[in-house]
Every structure is written in C-alpha cells, then in structure tokens.
C-alpha cells in the first residue's frame, strides 16, 4: 500500500534542531579518538588502563558509543549505569575531571563542526559535574562545596 512518505524525525536538543552532520559515524570517531587520547595520557591513562582490562576495551568503546548515541541522537541504545564504575575509583578528584574535559574538548574541536562540538561539550560538562557531586556524596563529603568546572577554566 502506498501512501505519504514517512516524515523525517527532527531531533531537538535544548530547543534547537540537531545539526544533520551529527551522526553515528561522528560519534564513533569522537569516542575512539577521545579514548585513544585517554590511554596515552599520563594522569588518566593509568586509571583507565587499571580499571578496564585490555580485552574489555572493544566492549567499553561500544558502550560509550551507545551512551553518546542515546545522549545526542536520542536512540535509546544505552541502558547502563555509568556512575557505578566511577564510584569504585577512590582517587578521582577535580584534577581528573578537568583533564578528562580538556581532552574531550580537544577531541570534539578537532573532529566536529563548532555547533556539534558545543553539544558534546555541554553534555560532557553536565556529566562531569553530576559525577563529581555523586562521588563527593558517596565519600561523605559536603557536595554543596562542589562547583561546576567551567569550560573557560580548562587548560
């Protein structure tokens, strides 16, 4: 049966249509590029390499692609609980999140047009702050003292 074509679904993020250039291929490039940088980083590399066994990296990268696909493209592919593994890392502090955000920003700026890089960074900044609050609470610290890391304060 023929009828009208199915209309294209427009994804709206923060009241604006998602740029068409943002697709699964770009998400894969960002995730893989970012974690390549993480593994080489002097501060974060040892933490990630200690927490993720070499044979688990493909699964971790797939899971992170699912996370970003669900976060930005609204695919619903991610159903994990991203905070729990981070709570098991007692050494995580502001310096680690600052470095994570700095590397992430460099990656998205290199691989994405500015409007897409801004979307990625907005979400990354929110995730970082949420995790920092949860980690502080988990450790019995006063989470009211945790202030968001602002992008313009990253190195």
TADA-V460967 format. One record per residue. N is the residue number from 0. RES is the residue in one small letter. OMEGA is omega in radians with two decimals (none if undefined). D_CENTER is the distance of its C-alpha to the mean C-alpha in Angstrom with 1 decimal. Layout:
BEGIN
n={N | N}
res={RES | RES}
omega={OMEGA | OMEGA}
d_center={D_CENTER | D_CENTER}
END
This chain:
BEGIN
n={0 | 1 | 2 | 3 | 4 | 5 | 6 | 7 | 8 | 9 | 10 | 11 | 12 | 13 | 14 | 15 | 16 | 17 | 18 | 19 | 20 | 21 | 22 | 23 | 24 | 25 | 26 | 27 | 28 | 29 | 30 | 31 | 32 | 33 | 34 | 35 | 36 | 37 | 38 | 39 | 40 | 41 | 42 | 43 | 44 | 45 | 46 | 47 | 48 | 49 | 50 | 51 | 52 | 53 | 54 | 55 | 56 | 57 | 58 | 59 | 60 | 61 | 62 | 63 | 64 | 65 | 66 | 67 | 68 | 69 | 70 | 71 | 72 | 73 | 74 | 75 | 76 | 77 | 78 | 79 | 80 | 81 | 82 | 83 | 84 | 85 | 86 | 87 | 88 | 89 | 90 | 91 | 92 | 93 | 94 | 95 | 96 | 97 | 98 | 99 | 100 | 101 | 102 | 103 | 104 | 105 | 106 | 107 | 108 | 109 | 110 | 111 | 112 | 113 | 114 | 115 | 116 | 117 | 118 | 119 | 120 | 121 | 122 | 123 | 124 | 125 | 126 | 127 | 128 | 129 | 130 | 131 | 132 | 133 | 134 | 135 | 136 | 137 | 138 | 139 | 140 | 141 | 142 | 143 | 144 | 145 | 146 | 147 | 148 | 149 | 150 | 151 | 152 | 153 | 154}
res={x | x | x | x | x | x | x | x | x | x | x | x | x | x | x | x | x | x | x | x | x | x | x | x | x | x | x | x | x | x | x | x | x | x | x | x | x | x | x | x | x | x | x | x | x | x | x | x | x | x | x | x | x | x | x | x | x | x | x | x | x | x | x | x | x | x | x | x | x | x | x | x | x | x | x | x | x | x | x | x | x | x | x | x | x | x | x | x | x | x | x | x | x | x | x | x | x | x | x | x | x | x | x | x | x | x | x | x | x | x | x | x | x | x | x | x | x | x | x | x | x | x | x | x | x | x | x | x | x | x | x | x | x | x | x | x | x | x | x | x | x | x | x | x | x | x | x | x | x | x | x | x | x | x | x}
omega={3.13 | 3.11 | 3.10 | 3.09 | 3.10 | -3.14 | 3.07 | 3.11 | 3.10 | 3.11 | -3.14 | 3.12 | -3.12 | 3.08 | -3.14 | 3.08 | 3.12 | 3.10 | -3.10 | -3.11 | 3.12 | -3.13 | -3.11 | -3.13 | 3.12 | 3.12 | 3.11 | 3.14 | 3.14 | -3.09 | -3.10 | 3.11 | 3.14 | -3.10 | 2.96 | 3.11 | 3.13 | -3.07 | 3.12 | -3.03 | -3.11 | -3.12 | -3.02 | -3.10 | -3.13 | 3.13 | -3.13 | -3.12 | 3.08 | -3.08 | -3.08 | 3.13 | -3.11 | -3.11 | 3.14 | -3.09 | 3.11 | 3.11 | 3.12 | 3.14 | 3.08 | -3.13 | 3.12 | 3.04 | 3.08 | 3.13 | -3.10 | 3.08 | 3.12 | -3.09 | -3.04 | -3.10 | 3.10 | -3.09 | -3.12 | -3.09 | -3.07 | 3.11 | -3.10 | 3.09 | -2.98 | -3.07 | -2.99 | 3.14 | -3.12 | 3.11 | 3.14 | -3.12 | -3.01 | -3.06 | -3.09 | 3.12 | -3.08 | -3.13 | 3.13 | 3.13 | 3.08 | -3.14 | 3.12 | -3.13 | 3.12 | 3.11 | 3.14 | 3.12 | 3.12 | -3.13 | -3.09 | 3.09 | 3.14 | -2.97 | -2.99 | 2.97 | -3.03 | -3.10 | 3.10 | 3.08 | 3.13 | 3.09 | 3.10 | -3.09 | 3.10 | -3.13 | 3.14 | 3.13 | 3.11 | 3.13 | -3.12 | -3.12 | 3.12 | 3.13 | 3.14 | 3.09 | -3.11 | 3.13 | 3.11 | 3.13 | -3.13 | -3.13 | 3.11 | 3.14 | 3.10 | -3.09 | 3.09 | 3.12 | -3.13 | 3.12 | 3.10 | 2.99 | 3.14 | -3.06 | -3.10 | 3.07 | 3.11 | 3.14 | none}
d_center={42.9 | 41.8 | 40.4 | 38.0 | 34.9 | 31.8 | 30.0 | 26.6 | 24.0 | 22.3 | 18.8 | 18.8 | 15.8 | 17.1 | 20.6 | 20.0 | 20.1 | 17.1 | 18.1 | 19.7 | 18.4 | 14.8 | 15.3 | 14.3 | 15.6 | 13.4 | 10.2 | 11.9 | 12.8 | 9.5 | 8.1 | 11.6 | 12.2 | 9.4 | 10.5 | 14.0 | 13.7 | 12.4 | 15.4 | 17.7 | 16.8 | 19.7 | 17.9 | 14.7 | 16.3 | 18.9 | 16.7 | 14.5 | 17.7 | 19.5 | 17.2 | 16.7 | 20.0 | 20.6 | 21.5 | 18.3 | 15.9 | 16.5 | 15.8 | 12.5 | 11.4 | 12.8 | 11.1 | 7.5 | 9.2 | 10.6 | 7.6 | 6.5 | 10.2 | 11.0 | 8.8 | 10.2 | 13.2 | 14.3 | 15.4 | 15.4 | 14.7 | 12.4 | 14.7 | 13.4 | 13.2 | 10.1 | 12.0 | 15.1 | 14.4 | 13.2 | 16.5 | 18.4 | 17.6 | 20.1 | 19.6 | 16.2 | 16.9 | 16.2 | 16.8 | 14.1 | 11.4 | 13.1 | 13.0 | 9.4 | 8.9 | 12.0 | 11.0 | 7.8 | 10.3 | 12.9 | 11.3 | 10.5 | 13.9 | 15.6 | 14.5 | 14.3 | 17.0 | 16.6 | 16.1 | 13.2 | 11.6 | 12.3 | 10.6 | 7.2 | 8.1 | 9.6 | 6.8 | 4.8 | 8.5 | 9.2 | 7.0 | 8.4 | 11.7 | 11.9 | 11.4 | 13.9 | 16.3 | 16.2 | 16.8 | 19.6 | 21.1 | 21.0 | 22.9 | 25.4 | 24.4 | 24.9 | 21.6 | 23.4 | 23.4 | 19.6 | 18.9 | 15.7 | 14.7 | 15.7 | 14.4 | 18.0 | 18.4 | 16.1 | 18.2}
END
